[in-house]
């Protein structure tokens, strides 16, 4: 390693001490293969709860989605209301942020139409398996915003 490369490396380490180890996004094909269910629908309501766990502040969400179409799975029907879970967190401890993910990205808001990649009793992108029957959004990028064209 030449001196310039070494200087650049040391500068990057010193100047960026709080770099997060974010989970890499899955490709569309990886999301489709991982999902047990895929739905397209409109977000009716978002519920959230924030709590502290050790040096992290977690916000856990449930989105109520009015299902328009089902692209994969047999647990949800068109016109159902689906309740899907997801989360984010932030470091509130002192010192450096440990290399770790901050949770889901591209979080939905009410009134938005989405394709949602879900895991039920299966690997959800973060944990080995969720076995409680709920629908977890696949992490970290299991939401895909759909542009809705207005009727003419």
Secondary structure as GFF3:
##gff-version 3
##sequence-region A 1 152
A	DSSP	alpha_helix	3	15	.	.	.	ID=ss1
A	DSSP	alpha_helix	28	34	.	.	.	ID=ss2
A	DSSP	beta_strand	37	53	.	.	.	ID=ss3
A	DSSP	beta_strand	56	72	.	.	.	ID=ss4
A	DSSP	beta_strand	81	91	.	.	.	ID=ss5
A	DSSP	beta_strand	113	120	.	.	.	ID=ss6
A	DSSP	beta_strand	135	137	.	.	.	ID=ss7
A	DSSP	beta_strand	143	145	.	.	.	ID=ss8
###
